[in-house]
């Protein structure tokens, strides 16, 4: 589906380049640059590196700060629990570092983990799903308690909030949190809610909503929970349902990019997310082609803080 998806890739890269630098892993830098006619050229950085796929959220390095200095954690990427080949993708972060495109310290935690599987409030709380992080094909040697201990140590956490319900049909990730629930502020979580009792998602997403309602902030207050619109069902040509979700938005400098799917609920999603981020511009990106391969906007991208990309 490269021809169908390229316009989406181009729109994402061009839009982000208006706000910040964009590091693009590609096969041919000159050919890729030629596609980006409307990008801010001085904000583009290219790296010619072999890859299996395009889901940078899950194979990309995750940055933490130690003593105010960035450290890039290079987790093991296993193709979402050995579902797909990942031999090239698993080496991308290391190769970026070897090419001196990443100038922060580079470290291997020795853990299978994808960026889409974790969501942080930036203040010591991590939100995740048990189905993904406790998958027997990721870290079978670790119990839930041991997994949580590793997360606390690696990310400097005070606590981990586990969801045991919630998943989207057509999702290959074992219920990545970035398809289901996202922090918009330390006290605010936007989440996917299915209002249709006849929909196959209704029972598990209702159970997930009840779990979220039981969570409290670090200071003991209930979270402000904001339900996102439920998009009209999108299907592939062979009839299987695709994982369309507005939770897969991307926060960048000065803006929030929101995936849209050519369905009536797109307008409400843009409005609600704009209200959640009043200080940022809200921009819709047509991601209908992306979900054909079971991911969306946030899945495709990984942010690096200032001081990481050379």
C-alpha positions as CSV (number, residue, x, y, z in Angstrom):
1,X,0.0,0.0,0.0
2,X,3.0,2.3,-0.4
3,X,1.3,4.5,-3.1
4,X,-1.8,5.0,-0.9
5,X,0.1,5.7,2.3
6,X,2.8,8.0,1.0
7,X,0.6,11.1,0.9
8,X,-0.1,10.5,4.6
9,X,3.6,10.2,5.4
10,X,4.3,13.4,3.4
11,X,1.6,15.4,5.1
12,X,2.8,14.3,8.6
13,X,6.4,15.2,7.9
14,X,5.5,18.5,6.2
15,X,3.2,19.5,9.0
16,X,5.6,18.7,11.8
17,X,8.4,20.5,10.0
18,X,6.4,23.8,10.4
19,X,6.8,23.4,14.2
20,X,10.0,21.5,14.8
21,X,12.8,19.4,13.4
22,X,11.9,16.0,11.7
23,X,14.2,13.0,11.6
24,X,13.2,10.7,8.8
25,X,14.5,7.2,8.5
26,X,14.3,6.2,4.8
27,X,15.9,4.1,2.1
28,X,16.9,7.0,-0.1
29,X,17.3,10.6,1.3
30,X,17.2,12.3,-2.1
31,X,14.1,10.6,-3.3
32,X,12.4,11.1,0.0
33,X,13.3,14.8,0.1
34,X,11.9,15.3,-3.4
35,X,8.5,14.3,-2.0
36,X,8.5,16.9,0.7
37,X,7.9,20.0,-1.5
38,X,6.0,21.9,1.2
39,X,8.3,21.1,4.1
40,X,10.5,23.5,6.0
41,X,13.8,22.2,4.5
42,X,16.1,23.3,7.2
43,X,14.0,21.3,9.7
44,X,14.5,18.0,7.8
45,X,17.2,15.4,8.9
46,X,17.5,12.2,6.9
47,X,19.0,8.8,7.8
48,X,19.3,6.0,5.3
49,X,18.8,2.9,7.4
50,X,17.2,-0.5,6.5
51,X,13.8,-1.1,8.1
52,X,11.1,-3.7,8.2
53,X,8.2,-1.4,8.7
54,X,7.4,2.2,9.7
55,X,6.1,2.2,13.2
56,X,8.7,4.4,14.9
57,X,6.7,4.7,18.1
58,X,7.5,1.1,18.9
59,X,11.0,0.7,17.7
60,X,12.2,4.2,18.5
61,X,14.3,5.1,21.5
62,X,12.6,6.4,24.6
63,X,14.3,9.4,26.2
64,X,14.6,9.9,30.0
65,X,16.5,12.6,31.8
66,X,19.2,11.8,34.4
67,X,20.7,14.8,36.2
68,X,19.1,17.0,33.5
69,X,20.9,15.2,30.7
70,X,19.0,13.1,28.1
71,X,19.5,9.3,28.0
72,X,18.0,7.3,25.1
73,X,16.8,3.9,26.2
74,X,17.0,1.4,23.4
75,X,14.5,-1.4,24.2
76,X,14.3,-4.7,22.4
77,X,11.7,-4.5,19.6
78,X,10.3,-7.9,18.8
79,X,7.6,-7.1,16.2
80,X,4.9,-6.9,18.9
81,X,5.6,-10.2,20.6
82,X,7.2,-12.1,17.6
83,X,4.2,-11.4,15.2
84,X,6.3,-9.8,12.5
85,X,9.9,-9.6,11.4
86,X,11.8,-6.9,13.3
87,X,15.5,-7.6,12.6
88,X,16.1,-4.2,10.9
89,X,13.7,-2.1,13.0
90,X,15.3,-3.4,16.2
91,X,18.6,-1.9,15.1
92,X,17.4,1.5,14.0
93,X,18.0,3.4,17.2
94,X,21.5,1.9,17.6
95,X,22.3,2.8,14.0
96,X,21.2,6.4,14.5
97,X,23.5,6.5,17.4
98,X,26.4,4.9,15.4
99,X,25.8,7.5,12.7
100,X,26.1,10.3,15.4
101,X,22.6,11.4,14.6
102,X,21.6,10.7,18.2
103,X,24.1,12.5,20.5
104,X,22.7,11.6,23.9
105,X,23.9,8.6,25.9
106,X,22.6,5.4,24.4
107,X,21.6,2.5,26.8
108,X,20.2,-1.0,26.5
109,X,17.7,-1.8,29.3
110,X,17.4,-5.5,28.1
111,X,13.6,-5.4,28.1
112,X,11.1,-5.9,25.3
113,X,9.0,-2.8,25.3
114,X,7.3,-0.6,22.7
115,X,6.7,3.1,23.1
116,X,3.0,2.7,22.2
117,X,2.6,0.4,25.1
118,X,3.2,3.1,27.8
119,X,1.7,6.5,28.6
120,X,3.2,8.9,31.1
121,X,1.9,12.0,32.8
122,X,5.5,13.3,33.1
123,X,5.1,13.5,36.9
124,X,5.8,9.9,38.0
125,X,2.7,8.0,36.9
126,X,2.7,5.5,34.1
127,X,-0.5,4.2,32.4
128,X,-0.4,0.9,30.6
129,X,-2.2,-2.3,29.7
130,X,-1.6,-5.8,31.2
131,X,-2.4,-7.5,27.9
132,X,0.6,-5.9,26.3
133,X,3.2,-5.5,29.0
134,X,2.5,-9.0,30.4
135,X,2.4,-10.7,27.1
136,X,4.2,-14.1,27.3
137,X,6.0,-13.3,24.0
138,X,7.6,-10.1,25.3
139,X,9.2,-10.7,28.8
140,X,8.1,-14.1,29.9
141,X,10.8,-14.2,32.6
142,X,9.2,-11.3,34.5
143,X,6.1,-11.4,36.7
144,X,3.8,-8.4,36.9
145,X,5.5,-7.2,40.1
146,X,9.0,-7.6,38.5
147,X,7.8,-5.8,35.3
148,X,6.5,-2.9,37.4
149,X,9.7,-2.8,39.4
150,X,11.7,-2.5,36.1
151,X,9.4,0.2,34.8
152,X,9.7,2.2,38.0
153,X,13.5,2.0,37.9
154,X,13.9,2.8,34.2
155,X,11.4,5.7,34.1
156,X,11.8,7.1,37.6
157,X,8.2,6.3,38.5
158,X,6.2,6.6,41.7
159,X,3.4,4.3,40.5
160,X,2.0,2.3,37.6
161,X,-1.7,2.2,36.7
162,X,-2.7,-1.1,35.0
163,X,-5.7,-1.5,32.7
164,X,-6.9,-5.0,32.4
165,X,-9.6,-4.3,29.8
166,X,-9.8,-2.6,26.5
167,X,-8.7,-3.5,23.0
168,X,-9.5,-2.7,19.4
169,X,-10.4,-5.2,16.6
170,X,-7.6,-5.3,14.0
171,X,-4.9,-4.2,16.5
172,X,-1.7,-6.3,16.3
173,X,-0.1,-4.7,19.4
174,X,-2.0,-6.6,22.2
175,X,-3.8,-3.4,23.3
176,X,-1.3,-0.6,23.2
177,X,-2.4,2.1,25.5
178,X,-1.9,4.8,22.8
179,X,-4.9,3.4,21.0
180,X,-7.1,3.5,24.2
181,X,-6.3,6.2,26.7
182,X,-3.9,9.2,26.8
183,X,-2.8,11.8,29.4
184,X,-3.7,15.3,28.2
185,X,-2.6,16.8,31.5
186,X,-1.5,15.2,34.9
187,X,-5.2,15.2,36.0
188,X,-6.8,14.6,32.6
189,X,-7.2,11.4,30.6
190,X,-8.8,11.2,27.1
191,X,-10.1,7.7,26.4
192,X,-12.0,5.7,23.8
193,X,-15.6,5.0,24.7
194,X,-18.0,2.9,22.6
195,X,-21.7,4.0,23.1
196,X,-23.2,1.2,21.0
197,X,-24.2,-1.9,23.1
198,X,-24.4,-3.8,19.8
199,X,-20.8,-3.1,18.9
200,X,-18.3,-5.9,19.6
201,X,-16.1,-3.4,21.5
202,X,-18.8,-2.4,24.0
203,X,-18.2,-4.8,26.9
204,X,-14.4,-4.4,27.0
205,X,-14.4,-0.7,26.6
206,X,-17.1,-0.3,29.2
207,X,-15.0,-2.3,31.6
208,X,-12.0,-0.1,30.7
209,X,-14.0,3.0,31.5
210,X,-14.9,1.6,34.9
211,X,-11.3,0.9,35.6
212,X,-10.3,4.5,34.6
213,X,-13.1,5.8,36.9
214,X,-11.5,3.9,39.8
215,X,-8.1,5.5,39.3
216,X,-7.0,8.6,41.2
217,X,-4.2,11.1,40.7
218,X,-1.1,11.1,42.8
219,X,-2.8,13.4,45.3
220,X,-5.9,11.2,45.6
221,X,-8.4,13.0,43.3
222,X,-10.4,11.3,40.6
223,X,-9.1,11.9,37.1
224,X,-11.0,14.2,34.7
225,X,-12.0,11.7,32.1
226,X,-12.9,12.9,28.6
227,X,-14.4,10.4,26.3
228,X,-13.4,10.6,22.6
229,X,-15.9,10.0,19.8
230,X,-16.3,6.5,18.6
231,X,-15.6,6.5,14.8
232,X,-17.9,4.8,12.4
233,X,-16.6,1.3,11.7
234,X,-13.8,1.1,9.1
235,X,-13.2,-2.1,7.2
236,X,-10.5,-3.4,5.0
237,X,-11.3,-4.8,1.5
238,X,-11.4,-8.4,2.9
239,X,-14.0,-7.3,5.5
240,X,-12.0,-7.3,8.7
241,X,-12.4,-4.3,11.0
242,X,-9.6,-1.7,11.2
243,X,-8.5,-0.1,14.5
244,X,-9.6,3.5,14.0
245,X,-9.0,5.5,17.1
246,X,-8.8,9.2,17.9
247,X,-6.7,8.4,21.0
248,X,-3.7,8.1,18.6
249,X,-3.2,11.9,18.4
250,X,0.4,13.3,18.4
251,X,1.5,16.2,20.6
252,X,4.3,18.4,19.1
253,X,5.7,21.8,19.7
254,X,2.8,24.2,19.5
255,X,0.3,21.8,18.0
256,X,-1.6,18.5,18.3
257,X,-2.0,16.4,15.2
258,X,-5.3,14.4,15.2
259,X,-5.9,11.3,13.0
260,X,-9.0,11.4,10.9
261,X,-10.6,8.5,9.0
262,X,-13.1,10.1,6.5
263,X,-16.1,9.4,8.9
264,X,-18.6,11.8,10.4
265,X,-17.1,11.7,13.8
266,X,-13.8,13.4,12.6
267,X,-15.2,16.9,13.3
268,X,-16.2,16.1,16.9
269,X,-12.8,14.5,17.5
270,X,-11.0,17.7,16.3
271,X,-13.2,19.9,18.4
272,X,-12.8,17.8,21.6
273,X,-9.1,17.5,21.3
274,X,-8.8,21.2,20.6
275,X,-10.6,21.9,23.9
276,X,-8.2,19.6,25.7
277,X,-5.1,21.5,24.4
278,X,-6.2,25.2,24.3
279,X,-2.6,26.5,23.9
280,X,-1.9,24.4,20.8
281,X,-3.1,24.5,17.2
282,X,-5.2,21.4,16.3
283,X,-4.5,19.9,12.9
284,X,-6.3,16.9,11.4
285,X,-4.3,14.4,9.3
286,X,-6.1,11.9,7.0
287,X,-4.9,8.5,8.4
288,X,-7.4,6.2,6.7
289,X,-4.7,4.6,4.7
290,X,-2.6,4.0,7.8
291,X,-5.1,1.9,9.6
292,X,-5.2,-0.5,6.7
293,X,-2.0,-1.8,8.3
294,X,-3.4,-1.5,11.8
295,X,-1.7,1.6,13.2
296,X,-2.2,5.4,13.1
297,X,-0.5,8.7,13.6
298,X,1.0,8.4,17.0
299,X,2.2,4.9,16.2
300,X,4.1,6.2,13.2
301,X,6.2,8.8,15.1
302,X,8.5,9.1,18.1
303,X,9.5,12.4,19.7
304,X,13.1,13.2,20.8
305,X,13.6,16.1,23.2
306,X,16.0,19.0,22.5
307,X,19.6,17.8,22.9
308,X,19.1,14.3,21.5
309,X,19.1,14.7,17.7
310,X,22.4,16.1,16.4
